């Protein structure tokens, strides 16, 4: 009865986490799928030994057991086998959810890096122009121009890069 309740609680917890993850939301910091996998593993490891012991008793066919006892032993072994199959199923679901969560986080990071890369590419020509214009060299052409001309060249360079990225459908 306790094992059945534990399996039900684990299944309910995995169901609720599955709804959160598959709807595209992030888990809160205190929720972890890894702990559910650990719990499933511990239950499986503990009750697998008991199932092996029940099967061993059945194989031994000790004369002390009556046929009713052997039937009960078989029923308990079948029930425990069913519970272990449910635990295995929950473990696999938790693992798939953990993989899904990892993929979601990786996708989010990739989008953030893409935005950062695009912004870097857009501002790179402006940085180059401002670096050249900021040099203290009097013989370079355009260095004696007004601030407005420099800003116009930087803005034009940024706009051309943006336009190029738009045409190539990068942004």
N, C-alpha and C positions, 0 to 999 in steps of 0.2 A: 504494500500500500504506500509506504514511504517512497519507494523507488518510482512508483507510478506518479506520485505527486511531484517528485524531483524532475522527472522527465517532462511533465506538463508545464512546470514553471520554466524550465529551460526552453521548451518549445514556444511558450508565450513570449518570453524575452527575445528570442530570435525573431519571432514574428514582428514584434514592435520595432526592433532594430532594422529589420528588412524593409518595413514600410518607410522608415525615415531615410534610409540610404537610397532605396530605389526611387523615391520621389525627388531625389536630387539634393536633399538637405545634408548638412554636416552633422556629425554626432557631437554631443557636448563633450567636454574634456573628461568628465568622470565616467563616461560610458566606453567600454572596451569590448570588442568582439573576442580579443585574445583570451580574456578571462573565461568567456563561455566555452571556448575551445578547450581550455585547460580543465574546466569542470567536466565536460563530456569525456575527455581522455581519462580523468581519474575514475569516473563512474564505470567506464568501459573496462579499465584495467582491473578494478576491484571485482566487478561482477563476472568478468571472464573467467577468473580463477574459480569462482563458485560454480559456474556452469561446467567447467572442466571437472570439478569434483563430483557434481551430480551425474555427469556422463560416465565417470569412472565407476561410481557406485552401481549404475545400471548395467554396465558391462560385466562387472564382477559377478553379478547374479548370485548374490549371497543367499544361502538357504534360510537365513533369519527373516528375510523379507517375504511377506505374503504377496499374493498377486495384487491385492488392493494397494499395498504399499508401493509396489513397482509401478502401478498405474499413476499414483499420486506423484511419484518421483518423475515419471515421464511428463506429466502435466506441468510440474514445476520447471522442468528443464525446457519445455516448449515455451512457457511463459517468459522465462529468463532469456531465451533465444530471441523472442519477439522484442523484449525490452532492449536488448543489446543492438538489435537491428535498428530500432528507433533512435538509439543514442548515436549509432554510426551515421544515420541519416542527418541528425541534428549537427553532428560534427562537420559533415560535408557542407551543409547549408551555411554554417558559421564560417567555414573556410572560404566559400564562394563570396559571402558578404564581405569578408575582410579583403579579398582580392578586388571586389567592386569598389570598396572604400578607397583602397590604394590607387586604383585607376582614376577615381574621381579627383583625388588630391593631385595626382600627376597631371591630369588635364587642366586643373585650375592653375597649377604652377606654370604649365606651358603657355597658357593664355597670358598670364602676367609677364612672363619673359618675352612673349611676342610684343606686347605693348611697350615694354622697356626697350627692346631692340628697334622698333619702329621709331620711337621718340629719339633714340640715339642717332639713327640714320637721318632723321629730319634735321636735327640740330648740328650734325657734323659739318656741313658746309658753312653754316653761320659761325661756328667756332673757328673754322679755318680762316674765313674772311676777317673775323675780329682779331685773330692772332697775327695775321699778316699786317693788318692796318695798325695794330698796336706796336709794331716794331719802330724803334728809334733810328730809322735810316731815311735820310732826306732824299736820296737819289732814286728810291722806288717810286714808280708812277702811281698817282692816286692817293699818296699819303698826305698830301697837303690839302685834300678836298675837305669839304665840310662834313659835319657829323650826320647831316641828313643824307648825303651821298653814301656814306658808309652804311647807314641803317637801311637805305634802299637796296644796296647790293646784297646785304645779309638777308633781308626779307625776300628778295628775288631768288636768291640761292635756296632758301628754305622752301619757298613755294614751288620751285622747279623740282626739287627732290620729292616733295609731297605729291605733285602732279605725276611724276614718274612712277611712284609707288602705287598711285591710284590706277594708272593705265595698266600696270602689270598685275593689278588686282591683288596686291599684297595686303593693302588695307582697304 
